[in-house]
Amino acid sequence: MNIIILRLRYSLKLSQNDMAFALGISRSTLVRIERGEILPKADIIKKLSILSGKEISYFYHSEDKHIKKIQNIITEHNVSNDILSLLIKQIEEDIISSKL
């Protein structure tokens, strides 16, 4: 779920501060959610749903084969947000290329 939330933030072009403010949580809490250290509470998922226009179930969808790969990299290395953004962009490009 953390990768889904992180990808959403990038797609909305929000900083961590802006996203945290919109969700009514601290930036440090958002960072912990994005790193997978904690799971967001139901009220945060509802706010994410409203913010993004996506169904709540979207945030619980875990069939993306790339999510596990990204989670392992984040866990094994202290990945900065800049590097993580580049990684997500590359994986998304690979997904688009494989569908063509």
MARNUMI-134304 format. One line per 4 residues: number of its first residue (from 0); their letters; for each residue x, y, z of N, C-alpha, C. Coordinates in Angstrom, 1 decimal. Layout:
N
NUM	a	X,Y,Z,X,Y,Z,X,Y,Z | ... $
//
This chain:
100
0	mnii	0.8,-1.2,0.0,0.0,0.0,0.0,0.9,1.3,0.0 | 2.0,1.2,0.6,2.8,2.4,0.7,3.3,2.9,-0.6 | 3.6,2.0,-1.5,4.0,2.4,-2.9,2.9,3.0,-3.6 | 1.7,2.5,-3.4,0.5,3.1,-4.1,0.3,4.5,-3.6 $
4	ilrl	0.5,4.8,-2.4,0.3,6.1,-1.8,1.4,7.0,-2.3 | 2.7,6.5,-2.3,3.8,7.3,-2.9,3.6,7.6,-4.3 | 3.2,6.7,-5.1,2.9,6.9,-6.6,1.8,7.9,-6.7 | 0.8,7.9,-5.9,-0.3,8.8,-6.0,0.2,10.2,-5.7 $
8	rysl	1.0,10.4,-4.7,1.6,11.7,-4.3,2.4,12.3,-5.5 | 3.2,11.4,-6.1,4.0,11.9,-7.3,3.1,12.2,-8.5 | 2.0,11.5,-8.7,1.1,11.7,-9.8,0.3,13.0,-9.6 | 0.1,13.4,-8.3,-0.6,14.6,-8.0,0.4,15.8,-7.9 $
12	klsq	1.7,15.5,-8.0,2.7,16.5,-8.0,2.7,17.3,-6.7 | 2.5,16.5,-5.6,2.5,17.2,-4.2,3.8,16.9,-3.5 | 4.3,17.8,-2.8,5.4,17.6,-1.9,4.9,16.8,-0.7 | 5.8,16.2,0.1,5.4,15.5,1.3,4.7,16.5,2.2 $
16	ndma	5.1,17.7,2.3,4.5,18.7,3.2,3.1,18.9,2.8 | 2.9,19.1,1.5,1.5,19.4,0.9,0.6,18.2,1.1 | 1.1,17.1,0.8,0.2,15.9,1.0,-0.1,15.6,2.4 | 0.8,15.8,3.3,0.6,15.6,4.7,-0.5,16.6,5.2 $
20	falg	-0.3,17.8,4.8,-1.3,18.9,5.1,-2.7,18.5,4.7 | -2.8,18.1,3.4,-4.1,17.7,2.8,-4.7,16.6,3.6 | -3.9,15.7,4.1,-4.4,14.5,4.8,-4.6,14.8,6.3 | -4.1,15.9,6.8,-4.3,16.3,8.2,-3.3,15.5,9.1 $
24	isrs	-2.2,15.1,8.6,-1.2,14.4,9.3,0.2,15.1,9.2 | 1.1,14.7,10.1,2.4,15.3,10.0,3.2,14.8,8.8 | 4.2,15.5,8.4,5.1,15.0,7.3,5.8,13.8,7.8 | 6.2,13.7,9.0,6.9,12.5,9.5,6.0,11.3,9.4 $
28	tlvr	4.8,11.4,9.7,3.8,10.3,9.6,3.7,9.9,8.2 | 3.6,10.8,7.2,3.5,10.5,5.8,4.7,9.8,5.4 | 5.9,10.2,5.8,7.2,9.5,5.4,7.1,8.1,5.9 | 6.7,7.9,7.1,6.6,6.5,7.7,5.6,5.7,6.9 $
32	ierg	4.5,6.3,6.4,3.5,5.5,5.6,4.2,5.2,4.3 | 4.8,6.1,3.6,5.4,5.9,2.3,6.6,4.9,2.4 | 7.2,4.8,3.5,8.3,3.8,3.7,7.8,2.4,4.1 | 6.5,2.4,4.4,5.9,1.1,4.8,6.2,0.7,6.3 $
36	eilp	6.6,1.7,7.0,6.8,1.5,8.5,5.5,1.4,9.2 | 4.5,2.1,8.8,3.2,2.1,9.4,2.1,2.0,8.3 | 1.0,1.5,8.7,-0.2,1.5,7.7,-1.1,2.7,8.1 | -1.6,3.4,7.0,-2.5,4.5,7.3,-3.8,4.0,7.9 $
40	kadi	-4.4,4.8,8.8,-5.7,4.5,9.4,-6.7,4.7,8.3 | -7.9,4.2,8.6,-9.0,4.2,7.7,-9.4,5.6,7.3 | -9.3,6.6,8.2,-9.7,8.0,7.9,-8.7,8.6,6.9 | -7.5,8.2,6.9,-6.5,8.6,6.0,-6.7,8.0,4.6 $
44	ikkl	-7.1,6.8,4.6,-7.4,6.1,3.3,-8.6,6.8,2.7 | -9.6,7.2,3.5,-10.8,7.8,3.0,-10.4,9.2,2.4 | -9.5,9.9,3.1,-9.1,11.2,2.6,-8.3,11.1,1.3 | -7.5,10.0,1.2,-6.7,9.7,0.0,-7.7,9.5,-1.2 $
48	sils	-8.7,8.7,-0.9,-9.7,8.4,-1.9,-10.4,9.7,-2.4 | -10.8,10.6,-1.5,-11.4,11.8,-1.9,-10.4,12.7,-2.7 | -9.2,12.8,-2.2,-8.1,13.6,-2.8,-7.8,13.1,-4.3 | -7.8,11.8,-4.4,-7.4,11.3,-5.7,-8.6,11.0,-6.7 $
52	gkei	-9.8,10.9,-6.1,-10.9,10.5,-6.9,-10.9,9.0,-7.2 | -10.1,8.2,-6.4,-10.1,6.8,-6.6,-10.9,6.1,-5.5 | -11.4,4.9,-5.9,-12.1,4.1,-4.9,-11.2,3.7,-3.7 | -11.8,3.5,-2.6,-11.0,3.1,-1.4,-10.3,1.8,-1.7 $
56	syfy	-10.9,0.9,-2.4,-10.3,-0.4,-2.7,-9.0,-0.3,-3.5 | -8.8,0.8,-4.2,-7.6,1.0,-5.0,-6.4,1.0,-4.1 | -6.5,1.5,-2.9,-5.4,1.5,-2.0,-5.1,0.2,-1.3 | -5.9,-0.8,-1.5,-5.7,-2.1,-0.9,-5.3,-3.1,-2.0 $
60	hsed	-5.3,-2.6,-3.3,-4.9,-3.5,-4.4,-3.4,-3.8,-4.4 | -3.1,-5.0,-4.3,-1.6,-5.3,-4.2,-1.2,-6.3,-5.2 | -1.9,-6.4,-6.4,-1.5,-7.3,-7.4,-0.4,-6.8,-8.3 | 0.0,-5.5,-8.2,1.0,-5.0,-9.0,2.3,-5.7,-8.7 $
64	khik	2.9,-6.4,-9.7,4.1,-7.2,-9.5,5.3,-6.4,-9.2 | 5.2,-5.1,-9.5,6.4,-4.2,-9.2,6.4,-3.7,-7.8 | 5.3,-3.7,-7.1,5.2,-3.2,-5.8,6.2,-4.0,-4.8 | 6.2,-5.3,-4.9,7.1,-6.1,-4.0,8.5,-5.8,-4.3 $
68	kiqn	8.9,-5.6,-5.5,10.2,-5.3,-5.9,10.7,-4.0,-5.3 | 9.8,-3.0,-5.4,10.1,-1.6,-4.9,10.2,-1.7,-3.4 | 9.3,-2.4,-2.7,9.3,-2.5,-1.3,10.6,-3.1,-0.8 | 11.1,-4.1,-1.5,12.4,-4.8,-1.1,13.5,-3.8,-1.2 $
72	iite	13.6,-3.0,-2.3,14.6,-2.1,-2.5,14.6,-1.0,-1.4 | 13.4,-0.5,-1.0,13.3,0.5,0.0,13.8,-0.1,1.4 | 13.4,-1.3,1.6,13.8,-2.0,2.9,15.3,-2.2,3.0 | 15.9,-2.7,1.9,17.3,-3.1,1.9,18.2,-1.9,1.9 $
76	hnvs	17.8,-0.8,1.4,18.6,0.4,1.2,17.9,1.6,1.8 | 18.7,2.6,2.2,18.1,3.8,2.7,17.9,4.7,1.5 | 16.8,4.5,0.8,16.5,5.1,-0.5,16.0,6.6,-0.3 | 16.6,7.5,-0.9,16.2,8.9,-0.9,14.9,9.1,-1.7 $
80	ndil	14.2,10.1,-1.5,13.0,10.4,-2.2,13.3,10.7,-3.7 | 14.4,11.3,-4.0,14.8,11.6,-5.4,15.1,10.3,-6.1 | 15.8,9.4,-5.5,16.1,8.1,-6.2,14.9,7.3,-6.3 | 14.0,7.3,-5.3,12.8,6.6,-5.3,11.9,7.1,-6.4 $
84	slli	11.8,8.4,-6.6,11.0,9.0,-7.7,11.5,8.5,-9.1 | 12.8,8.5,-9.2,13.4,8.0,-10.5,13.1,6.5,-10.7 | 13.2,5.8,-9.7,12.9,4.3,-9.8,11.4,4.1,-10.2 | 10.5,4.8,-9.6,9.1,4.7,-9.9,8.9,5.1,-11.3 $
88	kqie	9.5,6.2,-11.7,9.3,6.6,-13.1,9.8,5.6,-14.1 | 10.9,5.0,-13.8,11.5,4.0,-14.7,10.6,2.7,-14.8 | 10.1,2.3,-13.7,9.2,1.1,-13.6,7.9,1.4,-14.4 | 7.4,2.6,-14.2,6.2,2.9,-14.9,6.4,3.0,-16.4 $
92	edii	7.6,3.5,-16.8,7.9,3.5,-18.2,8.0,2.0,-18.8 | 8.6,1.2,-18.0,8.7,-0.2,-18.4,7.3,-0.9,-18.5 | 6.4,-0.5,-17.6,5.1,-1.1,-17.7,4.4,-0.6,-18.9 | 4.5,0.6,-19.3,3.9,1.2,-20.5,4.5,0.5,-21.7 $
96	sskl	5.8,0.4,-21.7,6.5,-0.3,-22.9,6.1,-1.7,-23.1 | 5.9,-2.4,-21.9,5.5,-3.8,-22.1,4.0,-4.0,-22.6 | 3.2,-2.9,-22.4,1.8,-3.0,-22.9,1.7,-2.7,-24.4 | 2.7,-2.1,-24.9,2.7,-1.7,-26.4,2.9,-2.9,-27.3 $
//
